[in-house]
Each structure stands twice: as structure tokens, then as C-alpha cells.
């Protein structure tokens, strides 16, 4: 079951507030009857109509996106800073795993809210892998991986040296600027930060700004 306003918003590509207004104005019918606010429907069985036309369930779509440096993860542009949706174009796609403006790498996109929630909710412990370049050599044995700042606890699971300047960091949380907060505490300056993997999904040899569709049924990429 799904809330009617969510179903309308997803399939007409409008906000839930706009969907509620359609319901309030008696413009939505479910199985021939005028709908009500707060109503739930079975998206596989119930027939939802707007102005006499069926609101068909959109096919769920899934993508890997390589977010370039310099873009923010937001629907709304902030001053002159571009957003990822200037590349993606389709605002019905939500993203899993926000990356800040200075970071790059893997974002997962979908119009399937349940899938996005499974990827981002802390209880699912989805592993995320990052590659960083830094200005100084890190003593990984002494590196503080858990940091408390005010009311927040920041944590990385592991840090591993890949070469002279490059390190791999793994975490299962995903708080805002978590890696940067931990590295700042350890007095290490980050030069570049790129997410290369989230769960089973990897960036591979994709280029910045590239989008690639994936298929969940057989876990193979097309």
C-alpha cells in the first residue's frame, strides 16, 4: 500500500503538496470514487484517474551517476553553484548518499523511494568506500577513526594506505561531511575525495558527469 498523494507525486512528477491540492479539489478518482486526503491505495490493483485520465505507475529506474567536483546535491540552485540536476535533468530521481561540493564520485539515483531508503538508512549498514589524496603521510595506526564533536559522533570503519598520497576509507554511516570532520580532527588536509563504491555498486571506469542505468532484477548493469 502507498499513500495516494505519494503515488500522484511520483507519477505526475509534482510535489506532494500539489498532489494534496488535486485531491482537495476533487480532481482525483480512485476506482470511480472521489478520493480523500490521507487515502492509501494498492498501486498494482487500484485505478487512479486525474481529469478522467489514468495515472499510470511509472517504471522504477535505477542509475549510477558520477558526480563531478563543483556540483551540489540539491534540487535548488544556491547562488552561482550548479546542482547535479543540471546534469541529470530529471528531478523525479532521488539520490542516495549526498556528496558535498568539493567531493566527487558515485551517487545512486532512482525514482524508487524504498530502494533509496534502504541504501541510506543507518540500520542497513551499507558499506561506502572512498579514495582520498592528502598532503601528508598518515600513520594509520595512530589515526583517530572515531571523533566526537558537540552532539555528533563521526566514525570511519577503516583507513588503508594505497600509495604515497592515496588512502582508502570505508564507512557505514553517512553523516554530513563525516570524513572531512574526522580528517580535520587528525590535522590531515584532504586534497581530493572520491566515493568509488556503495554496497555492491561501483564507479568502475566511469567519467565525471556520466550516468549509467542499472537493473536490480538480475544485478547486472546494462
Rosetta silent file (secondary structure, phi, psi, omega in degrees, C-alpha in Angstrom):
SEQUENCE: XXXXXXXXXXXXXXXXXXXXXXXXXXXXXXXXXXXXXXXXXXXXXXXXXXXXXXXXXXXXXXXXXXXXXXXXXXXXXXXXXXXXXXXXXXXXXXXXXXXXXXXXXXXXXXXXXXXXXXXXXXXXXXXXXXXXXXXXXXXXXXXXXXXXXXXXXXXXXXXXXXXXXXXXXXXXXXXXXXXXXXXXXXXXXXXXXXXXXXXXXXXXXXXXXXXXXXXXXXXXXX
SCORE:     score description
SCORE:     0.000 S_00000001
   1 L     0.000  147.655 -179.126    0.000    0.000    0.000 S_00000001
   2 E  -139.700  145.917  176.227    1.107    3.537   -0.735 S_00000001
   3 E   -64.244  138.571 -175.987   -0.289    6.936    0.193 S_00000001
   4 H   -59.405  -42.977 -177.542   -2.304    8.371   -2.669 S_00000001
   5 H   -64.302  -34.311  176.788   -0.535   11.736   -2.625 S_00000001
   6 H   -66.783  -42.466  179.310    2.857    9.995   -2.875 S_00000001
   7 H   -60.751  -45.203 -179.946    1.625    7.890   -5.810 S_00000001
   8 H   -63.802  -46.435 -178.220    0.337   11.008   -7.603 S_00000001
   9 H   -60.079  -43.390 -178.492    3.523   12.973   -6.902 S_00000001
  10 H   -65.636  -40.986 -170.815    5.761   10.195   -8.197 S_00000001
  11 H   -93.026  -18.821  173.249    3.814    9.544  -11.362 S_00000001
  12 H  -102.174   -3.452 -179.678    2.844   13.101  -12.296 S_00000001
  13 L    57.655   49.418  175.700    6.275   14.446  -11.218 S_00000001
  14 L  -127.184  173.386  178.878    4.791   17.044   -8.893 S_00000001
  15 L   -76.412  161.458  177.235    5.221   17.803   -5.183 S_00000001
  16 H   -65.745  -33.132  177.718    3.153   16.028   -2.539 S_00000001
  17 H   -63.172  -42.885  177.588    1.623   19.386   -1.618 S_00000001
  18 H   -64.683  -36.338  177.142    0.487   19.836   -5.219 S_00000001
  19 H   -64.290  -41.745  177.918   -0.880   16.283   -5.155 S_00000001
  20 H   -61.021  -37.277  179.835   -2.845   17.096   -1.984 S_00000001
  21 H   -65.651  -37.612  176.341   -4.352   20.129   -3.724 S_00000001
  22 H   -63.395  -40.057  179.022   -5.583   17.924   -6.571 S_00000001
  23 H   -67.230  -44.923 -179.058   -7.203   15.611   -4.024 S_00000001
  24 H   -61.149  -31.687 -178.759   -8.733   18.520   -2.068 S_00000001
  25 L   -90.090   13.692  176.335  -10.246   19.890   -5.288 S_00000001
  26 L    58.212   34.342 -179.116  -11.910   16.535   -6.041 S_00000001
  27 L   -96.715   -5.672 -178.382   -9.862   16.093   -9.214 S_00000001
  28 E  -112.885  130.853  176.189   -8.619   12.616   -8.327 S_00000001
  29 E  -118.842  138.936  176.218  -10.771    9.482   -8.543 S_00000001
  30 E  -119.388  118.244 -178.134   -9.862    6.030   -7.247 S_00000001
  31 L    52.735   38.524  175.962  -11.831    3.139   -8.719 S_00000001
  32 L    88.204   -6.290 -178.968  -14.514    5.587   -9.856 S_00000001
  33 E  -110.437  149.391  177.508  -14.935    7.351   -6.476 S_00000001
  34 E   -63.299  134.028 -176.459  -13.711   10.774   -5.385 S_00000001
  35 L   -80.723  168.810 -179.910  -10.529   10.352   -3.375 S_00000001
  36 L  -129.476  151.476  175.432   -9.793   11.633    0.129 S_00000001
  37 L   -61.043  138.978  179.365   -6.748   13.153    1.796 S_00000001
  38 L    84.125   -2.777 -178.123   -4.675   10.533    3.601 S_00000001
  39 L   -67.162  145.327  174.265   -6.095    7.717    1.488 S_00000001
  40 E  -112.147  149.263 -179.252   -3.920    4.702    0.733 S_00000001
  41 E  -132.725  162.323  170.223   -4.081    2.638   -2.423 S_00000001
  42 L   -96.383  107.500 -172.534   -2.780   -0.607   -3.837 S_00000001
  43 L   -65.768  -14.999  179.344   -0.698    0.645   -6.743 S_00000001
  44 L   -93.220  -17.174 -175.246   -0.962   -2.710   -8.518 S_00000001
  45 L  -118.312  -40.298 -174.879   -4.760   -3.062   -8.292 S_00000001
  46 L   -75.548  147.501  178.237   -6.441    0.330   -7.821 S_00000001
  47 L  -104.806  117.887 -178.267   -7.227    2.596  -10.785 S_00000001
  48 E  -109.585  129.140 -178.406   -6.335    6.251  -10.173 S_00000001
  49 E  -126.355  144.513  174.514   -7.596    8.916  -12.549 S_00000001
  50 E  -124.917  118.246 -176.854   -6.945   12.650  -12.929 S_00000001
  51 L    52.826   39.097  175.752   -9.440   14.541  -15.084 S_00000001
  52 L    84.972   -5.733 -179.040  -10.612   11.222  -16.476 S_00000001
  53 E  -105.184  137.459  179.033   -7.150   10.015  -17.479 S_00000001
  54 E   -63.093  135.324  170.341   -5.397    7.101  -15.804 S_00000001
  55 L   -93.401  101.692 -175.183   -2.356    7.963  -13.705 S_00000001
  56 L   -84.015  143.780  179.277   -0.142    5.086  -14.676 S_00000001
  57 L   -67.667  126.067  178.610    2.567    3.792  -12.418 S_00000001
  58 L   -71.175  145.597  173.958    5.963    4.847  -13.663 S_00000001
  59 L   -65.050  134.981  178.173    8.561    2.201  -14.272 S_00000001
  60 L   -75.319  132.514 -174.861   11.106    2.203  -11.471 S_00000001
  61 L  -124.983  147.179 -174.118   14.501    3.271  -12.741 S_00000001
  62 E  -137.099  134.813 -176.497   17.956    2.936  -11.214 S_00000001
  63 E  -140.817  152.432  163.735   21.209    4.663  -12.148 S_00000001
  64 E  -101.838  133.009 -179.823   24.829    5.120  -11.163 S_00000001
  65 E  -126.657  133.091  174.905   25.930    8.744  -11.544 S_00000001
  66 E   -93.461  100.390  179.541   29.478   10.097  -11.362 S_00000001
  67 E   -73.146  125.478  177.051   29.072   13.433   -9.606 S_00000001
  68 L   -78.486  160.495  170.841   31.756   15.891  -10.682 S_00000001
  69 L   -62.918  144.176  175.371   33.538   18.264   -8.327 S_00000001
  70 L    98.426   -5.192  178.515   31.845   21.676   -8.110 S_00000001
  71 L  -110.939  145.895  177.394   28.227   20.486   -8.075 S_00000001
  72 E  -105.117  152.739  177.338   25.941   20.289   -5.049 S_00000001
  73 L   -88.816   90.649 -178.169   23.368   17.603   -4.279 S_00000001
  74 L  -162.030  150.897  174.267   20.221   19.697   -4.217 S_00000001
  75 L   -77.983  -24.019 -173.548   17.118   20.370   -6.274 S_00000001
  76 L  -109.794  128.362  179.734   17.555   24.100   -5.710 S_00000001
  77 L   -69.186  138.414  178.605   20.439   26.122   -7.054 S_00000001
  78 E  -112.531  111.899 -175.446   22.367   28.132   -4.465 S_00000001
  79 L    50.630 -122.408 -176.819   23.710   31.435   -5.871 S_00000001
  80 L   -97.348    3.320 -177.152   26.004   30.548   -8.794 S_00000001
  81 E   -78.564  123.637  179.375   26.750   26.976   -7.677 S_00000001
  82 L   -72.663  154.732  177.162   25.362   24.393  -10.130 S_00000001
  83 E  -108.202  162.433  179.882   23.370   21.397   -8.900 S_00000001
  84 L   -61.053  -24.183 -176.851   23.553   17.779  -10.029 S_00000001
  85 H   -75.795   -9.484  171.597   20.102   18.186  -11.620 S_00000001
  86 H   -74.606  -18.136  173.980   21.587   20.493  -14.237 S_00000001
  87 H   -97.224  -45.692 -174.477   23.295   17.335  -15.498 S_00000001
  88 H   -70.821  -38.503  179.022   20.673   14.735  -14.582 S_00000001
  89 L    76.492  -39.392 -174.037   17.701   16.836  -15.835 S_00000001
  90 L   -92.683  104.365 -176.958   15.080   14.501  -14.303 S_00000001
  91 L   -78.424   -3.639  174.931   14.073   15.840  -10.865 S_00000001
  92 L   -76.488  -13.612  178.326   11.891   12.802  -10.177 S_00000001
  93 L   -84.247  124.947  174.351   15.119   10.903   -9.471 S_00000001
  94 E   -94.419  160.345 -178.427   16.218   10.971   -5.847 S_00000001
  95 E  -116.184  149.701  175.978   19.822   10.394   -4.811 S_00000001
  96 E  -111.130  125.254  175.995   21.368    8.117   -2.210 S_00000001
  97 L    84.280   77.547 -179.753   24.440    9.297   -0.376 S_00000001
  98 L   -57.728  140.068  171.075   24.901   13.064   -0.597 S_00000001
  99 L  -119.090  140.127 -178.478   28.355   14.297   -1.628 S_00000001
 100 L   -75.780  173.969 -173.630   29.494   17.834   -0.851 S_00000001
 101 L   -57.710  -39.517 -174.755   30.547   20.368   -3.482 S_00000001
 102 L   -81.303  -10.132 -177.002   34.265   19.575   -3.207 S_00000001
 103 L   -98.574  160.968  179.300   33.763   15.790   -3.432 S_00000001
 104 E  -136.431  173.153  172.430   33.202   13.606   -6.472 S_00000001
 105 E   118.282 -155.412 -167.167   32.237   10.089   -7.322 S_00000001
 106 E   -72.382  125.509  166.415   29.408    7.613   -7.065 S_00000001
 107 E  -124.029  141.903  174.133   25.822    8.644   -6.437 S_00000001
 108 E  -102.634  134.319 -175.713   22.928    6.228   -6.824 S_00000001
 109 E  -122.303  144.199  176.101   19.760    7.644   -8.388 S_00000001
 110 E  -167.786  159.374  168.562   16.228    6.291   -8.567 S_00000001
 111 L   -97.296    9.712  177.806   12.532    7.116   -8.516 S_00000001
 112 L   -97.970   97.871 -176.325   12.136    4.154   -6.117 S_00000001
 113 H   -63.107  -33.621  179.905   11.980    5.746   -2.675 S_00000001
 114 H   -65.665  -40.768  178.813   12.092    2.420   -0.820 S_00000001
 115 H   -64.753  -43.284  178.426   15.358    1.470   -2.523 S_00000001
 116 H   -60.422  -41.829  179.626   16.869    4.867   -1.737 S_00000001
 117 H   -63.627  -40.287  179.054   15.851    4.468    1.911 S_00000001
 118 H   -63.985  -30.962 -179.290   17.470    1.031    2.120 S_00000001
 119 H   -78.742  -26.006 -171.693   20.710    2.489    0.820 S_00000001
 120 H  -109.564  -21.423 -177.303   20.785    5.446    3.187 S_00000001
 121 L   -70.950  132.208 -176.568   19.162    4.346    6.459 S_00000001
 122 H   -56.168  -29.625 -174.962   21.799    3.602    9.139 S_00000001
 123 H   -67.270  -17.806 -178.821   20.147    0.330   10.198 S_00000001
 124 H   -87.972  -11.796  175.103   21.073   -1.301    6.869 S_00000001
 125 L    50.798   47.429  178.111   24.825   -0.669    7.357 S_00000001
 126 L   -72.762  126.492 -177.205   25.561   -0.180    3.669 S_00000001
 127 L   -78.977  134.362  177.631   29.325   -0.011    3.180 S_00000001
 128 E  -122.760  133.918 -176.479   30.713    3.008    1.332 S_00000001
 129 E  -117.179  132.323 -178.012   34.282    3.158    0.025 S_00000001
 130 E  -124.754  146.124  170.990   36.201    6.371   -0.665 S_00000001
 131 E  -113.086  129.505 -176.692   39.583    7.125   -2.185 S_00000001
 132 E  -126.044  145.326  165.336   41.347   10.222   -0.882 S_00000001
 133 E  -111.219  141.094 -174.808   44.552   12.048   -1.677 S_00000001
 134 E  -131.590  168.233 -176.536   46.113   14.029    1.173 S_00000001
 135 L   -83.818  -26.825 -174.940   49.010   16.423    1.708 S_00000001
 136 L  -124.960  158.806  174.810   50.844   14.447    4.399 S_00000001
 137 L   -72.027  134.804 -177.933   51.676   10.838    5.150 S_00000001
 138 L  -101.700  132.239  169.495   49.191    9.338    7.632 S_00000001
 139 L   -84.846   97.371 -173.458   50.179    6.998   10.441 S_00000001
 140 L   -64.835  -23.057  178.817   47.140    4.751   10.092 S_00000001
 141 L   -71.960  -28.103 -178.549   47.885    3.023   13.410 S_00000001
 142 L  -102.427   -4.610 -176.664   47.535    6.309   15.309 S_00000001
 143 L   -65.925  129.163 -179.822   44.758    7.800   13.190 S_00000001
 144 L   -80.642  110.576 -174.734   41.661    8.603   15.289 S_00000001
 145 L   -90.345  -15.228  177.506   38.763    6.879   13.498 S_00000001
 146 E  -121.874  124.628 -175.562   36.024    7.930   15.948 S_00000001
 147 E  -131.134  132.169  175.500   35.580   11.610   16.714 S_00000001
 148 E  -105.232  127.622  178.365   33.049   13.350   18.930 S_00000001
 149 E  -135.466  114.121 -175.256   32.167   16.930   18.074 S_00000001
 150 L    54.633 -119.487 -177.662   29.437   18.678   20.037 S_00000001
 151 L   -96.011    5.433 -176.171   26.421   16.330   19.808 S_00000001
 152 E  -107.401  143.983  171.743   27.746   14.327   16.846 S_00000001
 153 E  -116.183  119.543  179.946   29.866   11.203   16.738 S_00000001
 154 E  -103.693  139.951 -174.238   31.755   10.715   13.476 S_00000001
 155 E  -148.376  134.891  167.106   33.164    7.314   12.616 S_00000001
 156 L  -115.403  148.205 -177.333   35.021    5.544    9.848 S_00000001
 157 L   -77.432  -39.747 -177.550   35.413    1.765    9.889 S_00000001
 158 E  -157.971  158.121  172.947   38.896    1.597    8.422 S_00000001
 159 E  -136.802  133.245 -175.971   41.659    3.534    6.689 S_00000001
 160 E  -136.994  136.561  178.642   44.250    1.909    4.414 S_00000001
 161 E   -78.881  129.377  178.083   47.220    3.342    2.542 S_00000001
 162 L   -99.951  -39.420  173.745   47.099    2.711   -1.228 S_00000001
 163 L  -157.886 -162.698 -172.598   50.219    4.647   -2.252 S_00000001
 164 L   -54.166  -44.955 -175.871   52.296    7.663   -1.196 S_00000001
 165 L  -113.313  -10.861 -169.855   49.394   10.152   -1.161 S_00000001
 166 E  -105.657  135.613 -179.253   46.315    7.978   -1.667 S_00000001
 167 E  -131.587  154.175  175.347   44.232    6.293    1.030 S_00000001
 168 E  -111.908  130.410  179.170   41.089    4.196    1.123 S_00000001
 169 E  -120.102  135.635  177.060   38.430    4.901    3.745 S_00000001
 170 E  -120.475  134.321  174.869   35.453    2.657    4.483 S_00000001
 171 E  -144.223  161.777  177.606   32.399    3.680    6.492 S_00000001
 172 L  -119.360   -6.815  174.098   28.825    2.512    7.017 S_00000001
 173 L   -89.789 -155.858 -179.571   27.373    5.737    8.384 S_00000001
 174 L   177.946   42.231  179.769   26.989    8.816    6.228 S_00000001
 175 L   -72.200  157.846 -177.273   26.700   11.979    8.256 S_00000001
 176 L   -56.833  123.880  176.971   27.234   15.336    6.603 S_00000001
 177 L    54.956   33.701 -174.973   30.957   15.922    5.910 S_00000001
 178 H   -60.354  -49.188 -179.239   31.803   12.973    8.180 S_00000001
 179 H   -63.679  -42.593 -179.151   35.125   12.096    6.560 S_00000001
 180 H   -63.674  -38.779  178.501   36.201   15.734    6.406 S_00000001
 181 H   -63.402  -41.830 -178.789   35.392   16.250   10.094 S_00000001
 182 H   -68.133  -41.869 -179.678   37.491   13.211   11.074 S_00000001
 183 H   -69.574  -35.866  175.705   40.444   14.219    8.908 S_00000001
 184 H   -62.144  -43.012  178.136   40.301   17.792   10.211 S_00000001
 185 H   -59.555  -38.440 -179.536   40.424   16.442   13.771 S_00000001
 186 L   -84.380    5.965  177.817   43.504   14.400   12.819 S_00000001
 187 L    58.574   41.080  176.400   45.065   17.515   11.255 S_00000001
 188 L  -115.280  127.125 -178.831   45.225   15.943    7.797 S_00000001
 189 L   -89.713  123.466  178.230   44.422   18.103    4.772 S_00000001
 190 E   -84.876  128.276  175.836   42.318   16.387    2.094 S_00000001
 191 E   -91.776  -46.942  176.661   43.248   17.262   -1.483 S_00000001
 192 E  -139.536  148.307  179.295   40.675   15.101   -3.279 S_00000001
 193 E  -138.641  120.134 -177.648   37.824   12.897   -2.072 S_00000001
 194 E  -133.269  127.757  173.294   36.055   10.415   -4.335 S_00000001
 195 E   -84.935  127.694 -176.214   33.457    7.770   -3.494 S_00000001
 196 E  -111.286  -14.460 -178.780   34.143    4.664   -5.586 S_00000001
 197 E  -154.974  145.691  174.967   31.668    2.150   -4.168 S_00000001
 198 E  -142.038  110.815 -172.893   28.353    1.973   -2.310 S_00000001
 199 L    61.803 -129.408 -179.663   27.171   -1.501   -1.361 S_00000001
 200 L   -86.989   -4.083 -172.567   27.583   -3.707   -4.427 S_00000001
 201 E   -96.246  129.961 -176.066   27.630   -0.780   -6.849 S_00000001
 202 E  -120.508  156.016  179.744   30.967    0.538   -8.113 S_00000001
 203 L   -75.649  -31.177  179.673   32.079    3.558  -10.111 S_00000001
 204 L    59.462 -135.889 -178.030   34.336    1.482  -12.327 S_00000001
 205 L  -103.887   27.712  178.433   35.835    3.450  -15.216 S_00000001
 206 L   -66.733  157.302  178.672   33.021    5.998  -15.493 S_00000001
 207 L  -105.650  155.392  178.039   33.839    9.642  -16.214 S_00000001
 208 L   -53.545  132.723 -179.849   32.638   12.729  -14.303 S_00000001
 209 L    88.739   -6.287 -177.619   29.079   13.625  -15.299 S_00000001
 210 L   -82.023  143.138  177.207   28.354   10.173  -16.741 S_00000001
 211 E  -122.604  134.549 -179.357   25.101    8.347  -15.907 S_00000001
 212 E  -132.239  127.942 -179.874   24.662    4.597  -16.315 S_00000001
 213 E   -76.540  141.849  175.988   21.420    2.650  -15.903 S_00000001
 214 E  -125.110  159.716 -176.315   21.457   -0.464  -13.715 S_00000001
 215 L  -126.390  125.229 -173.127   18.918   -3.268  -13.354 S_00000001
 216 L   -82.602  -23.567 -173.830   18.072   -4.784   -9.995 S_00000001
 217 L   -56.350  -43.932 -178.547   16.300   -7.918  -11.181 S_00000001
 218 L  -121.001    8.101  177.989   19.498   -9.745  -12.017 S_00000001
 219 L    59.990   22.346  176.861   22.008   -7.277  -10.527 S_00000001
 220 L  -105.995  143.523  176.694   23.643   -6.874  -13.935 S_00000001
 221 E   -86.113  145.970 -179.415   24.427   -3.499  -15.436 S_00000001
 222 L   -94.875    0.000    0.000   23.210   -2.760  -18.952 S_00000001
